[in-house]
């Protein structure tokens, strides 16, 4: 058994495999089986499990979701979202006004640059 590290250039990730060598009687050649252990965290250098080893069980996820729904006050959440929506709409209106004024300013600058170009040439 050996530990193999393979670097994937496309994803910029180093994967870690467990490799077991064996003799293939049919082909009369040595072969190896690899099993993915995880990937190396670039910051800490530790092996982070991937696949089935690193995933949470479905039963835990279902319990957490049901607990989250029972504690949620949807009316307060809805009212907060409405307030956020009104604020964002006001921001959008003010930003559109700024864009319009900047477009006008841009046009005046272009006209002045054309006048300068005509004077220079």
C-alpha positions, 0 to 999 in steps of 0.5 A: 500500500502506498500514498500517491499525490497527484496534482491537477493543473486545471483545478489547482488541487492536489488529490491524495490516493491510496494505491495497492499493487497486485499481479494480474494473472491474465495479462501477466503484468503488475497492476494497481488499484487506487482509492481516493482519500481526499485532497490537500488543503493548500493553506494548512497542508492537511488532507481534507476527505472527499467523497463519501467519507467527507459527506454528512448523512442524509438523516442529519440533514433532514433533522436540521432542516425540520428544526430550522423550519419550526423556529422560523417566524415567517411574518417577521422574515417577510416584513424584513424582506419587504423593507429590504426590497423598498430600500433596494428600489430606492438605491436603484432609482438614485443610481439610475439618476447618477448614471443619467447625469454621468451620461450627460457629463460624458457627452459634454466632455466628448464635445469639448474634446472634439472642439480641442481636436479641431483647434489642434488640427 
